[in-house]
Amino acid sequence: MIKRSIVVLFSLLLFGMLFGCVGGGGENNGNGDAASEENNSSESNNSGDAEYEFQVANVLAESDVSSYGLDKFEELVEEKSDGNIQIEVLHGGQLGSGVETFEAVKNGNLDMAADSFANLASITPAFEMFHLPFLFESRDQLLNAFSSEAIKEQINGELENLNLKWFTTFEIGGPRVIGTSDTKVTSLDDLEGMTFRASRSPLEIASQEAWGAKGQTVDWPETPESVRLGMVDGLTVPYASFHSAKFHEGDLINYIANVPFQTYASVTVVNTEMWAELPDDVKTILEESQQEAREWHIDFVGDYVTENINEMKEAGVEIYSIPDENYEEIKEVTKDTVWDEFIGNEGMSQEKLDLIQEEIGPVGDGGWGYDISQ
């Protein structure tokens, strides 16, 4: 039988250096933990009877909302292939950061890698357009973008010289919203002079600066402590990230303004040469499984995030909408500043923006699949 070699030299080197290391590269690695011991033991029990075996490195923690989608993908592949194809998802950055694992896929040393595209600008600007503030104003628009064959073709063309192919995408739990410790934000004026924790995304920092605030880069595992010590006044991440990192505990974040200004997601890539060598029936099973896993995950995320929101509200966090005119002012200032600065940069051409805006369709009801009013 044909066996796919799984990360032989790469695994030996990285496990030697990184064994026991947490996945600090993921934007939403809320718990800062590697996958649980129970999960690790179950993952290691592959029978070895599969004809094809693939390993997926996931930077985000097993408990992250996006990781449920990868687990469903693993389940569906083995089910559809009657065990002839096996997927092993290694959560929590066990094989390294997003940059390291994407490089490993690029070099053919790893089958697939998943991370938030907010962390991948140093690898490729291909996904940066998705990160423009207020580009997507509803979940419908976001999902339309991720499902568009024209957009996939555009981005895969940009990834081609890296030997990467955009395989699938799972939501991370909605767009970024504004969480603060002591100041209840209801307008642009309230944001003036504040300091927010920022990821390494230049687009997130630029958005915060457009408000008259300061973006201070803090790696995710250190973020709760930076809030506790007052080094930052708050942070801008999705509801699921506030919840998974327990910002609703210990009086860290007391206010969350429902200003959904920027989206990101967990993107999975495969090596193009590896993909090209696979038989068509294997590709079909992998493609069908990722599509069904995405559809399952879309239904899952809304209820999951709503539960997170309700738990945070019960813990005393005030989660609220701001007046429409104040929301529109924040939107206008952010778009005018950030779009002018970044449109025209590598991977962010006006033509690409036009394509995305054409493909995503109307805003619709403006909802994001969760409910903050309960």
Secondary structure in CASP SS format (residue, H / E / C, confidence):
PFRMAT SS
TARGET T0000
AUTHOR 0000-0000-0000
METHOD secondary structure of the structure
MODEL  1
M C 1.00
I C 1.00
K C 1.00
R C 1.00
S C 1.00
I C 1.00
V C 1.00
V H 1.00
L H 1.00
F H 1.00
S H 1.00
L H 1.00
L H 1.00
L H 1.00
F H 1.00
G H 1.00
M H 1.00
L H 1.00
F C 1.00
G C 1.00
C C 1.00
V C 1.00
G C 1.00
G C 1.00
G C 1.00
G C 1.00
E C 1.00
N C 1.00
N C 1.00
G C 1.00
N C 1.00
G C 1.00
D C 1.00
A C 1.00
A C 1.00
S C 1.00
E H 1.00
E H 1.00
N H 1.00
N H 1.00
S H 1.00
S H 1.00
E H 1.00
S C 1.00
N C 1.00
N C 1.00
S C 1.00
G C 1.00
D C 1.00
A C 1.00
E C 1.00
Y E 1.00
E E 1.00
F E 1.00
Q E 1.00
V E 1.00
A E 1.00
N E 1.00
V C 1.00
L C 1.00
A C 1.00
E C 1.00
S C 1.00
D C 1.00
V C 1.00
S C 1.00
S H 1.00
Y H 1.00
G H 1.00
L H 1.00
D H 1.00
K H 1.00
F H 1.00
E H 1.00
E H 1.00
L H 1.00
V H 1.00
E H 1.00
E H 1.00
K H 1.00
S C 1.00
D C 1.00
G C 1.00
N C 1.00
I E 1.00
Q E 1.00
I E 1.00
E E 1.00
V E 1.00
L E 1.00
H C 1.00
G C 1.00
G C 1.00
Q C 1.00
L C 1.00
G C 1.00
S C 1.00
G H 1.00
V H 1.00
E H 1.00
T H 1.00
F H 1.00
E H 1.00
A H 1.00
V H 1.00
K H 1.00
N C 1.00
G C 1.00
N C 1.00
L C 1.00
D C 1.00
M E 1.00
A E 1.00
A E 1.00
D E 1.00
S E 1.00
F H 1.00
A H 1.00
N H 1.00
L C 1.00
A C 1.00
S C 1.00
I C 1.00
T C 1.00
P C 1.00
A C 1.00
F C 1.00
E H 1.00
M H 1.00
F H 1.00
H H 1.00
L C 1.00
P C 1.00
F C 1.00
L C 1.00
F C 1.00
E C 1.00
S C 1.00
R H 1.00
D H 1.00
Q H 1.00
L H 1.00
L H 1.00
N H 1.00
A H 1.00
F H 1.00
S H 1.00
S C 1.00
E H 1.00
A H 1.00
I H 1.00
K H 1.00
E H 1.00
Q H 1.00
I H 1.00
N H 1.00
G H 1.00
E H 1.00
L H 1.00
E H 1.00
N H 1.00
L H 1.00
N C 1.00
L E 1.00
K E 1.00
W E 1.00
F E 1.00
T E 1.00
T E 1.00
F E 1.00
E E 1.00
I C 1.00
G C 1.00
G C 1.00
P C 1.00
R E 1.00
V E 1.00
I E 1.00
G E 1.00
T E 1.00
S C 1.00
D C 1.00
T C 1.00
K C 1.00
V C 1.00
T C 1.00
S C 1.00
L H 1.00
D H 1.00
D H 1.00
L H 1.00
E C 1.00
G C 1.00
M C 1.00
T E 1.00
F E 1.00
R E 1.00
A E 1.00
S C 1.00
R C 1.00
S C 1.00
P H 1.00
L H 1.00
E H 1.00
I H 1.00
A H 1.00
S H 1.00
Q H 1.00
E H 1.00
A H 1.00
W C 1.00
G C 1.00
A C 1.00
K E 1.00
G E 1.00
Q E 1.00
T E 1.00
V C 1.00
D C 1.00
W H 1.00
P H 1.00
E H 1.00
T H 1.00
P H 1.00
E H 1.00
S H 1.00
V H 1.00
R H 1.00
L C 1.00
G C 1.00
M C 1.00
V C 1.00
D C 1.00
G E 1.00
L E 1.00
T E 1.00
V E 1.00
P C 1.00
Y H 1.00
A H 1.00
S H 1.00
F H 1.00
H H 1.00
S H 1.00
A C 1.00
K C 1.00
F C 1.00
H C 1.00
E C 1.00
G C 1.00
D C 1.00
L C 1.00
I C 1.00
N C 1.00
Y E 1.00
I E 1.00
A E 1.00
N E 1.00
V E 1.00
P E 1.00
F E 1.00
Q E 1.00
T C 1.00
Y C 1.00
A E 1.00
S E 1.00
V E 1.00
T E 1.00
V E 1.00
V E 1.00
N E 1.00
T H 1.00
E H 1.00
M H 1.00
W H 1.00
A H 1.00
E H 1.00
L C 1.00
P C 1.00
D H 1.00
D H 1.00
V H 1.00
K H 1.00
T H 1.00
I H 1.00
L H 1.00
E H 1.00
E H 1.00
S H 1.00
Q H 1.00
Q H 1.00
E H 1.00
A H 1.00
R H 1.00
E H 1.00
W H 1.00
H H 1.00
I H 1.00
D H 1.00
F H 1.00
V H 1.00
G H 1.00
D H 1.00
Y H 1.00
V H 1.00
T H 1.00
E H 1.00
N H 1.00
I H 1.00
N H 1.00
E H 1.00
M H 1.00
K H 1.00
E H 1.00
A C 1.00
G C 1.00
V C 1.00
E E 1.00
I E 1.00
Y E 1.00
S C 1.00
I C 1.00
P C 1.00
D H 1.00
E H 1.00
N H 1.00
Y H 1.00
E H 1.00
E H 1.00
I H 1.00
K H 1.00
E H 1.00
V H 1.00
T H 1.00
K H 1.00
D H 1.00
T H 1.00
V H 1.00
W H 1.00
D H 1.00
E H 1.00
F H 1.00
I C 1.00
G C 1.00
N C 1.00
E C 1.00
G C 1.00
M C 1.00
S C 1.00
Q H 1.00
E H 1.00
K H 1.00
L H 1.00
D H 1.00
L H 1.00
I H 1.00
Q H 1.00
E H 1.00
E H 1.00
I H 1.00
G C 1.00
P C 1.00
V C 1.00
G C 1.00
D C 1.00
G C 1.00
G C 1.00
W C 1.00
G C 1.00
Y C 1.00
D C 1.00
I C 1.00
S C 1.00
Q C 1.00
END
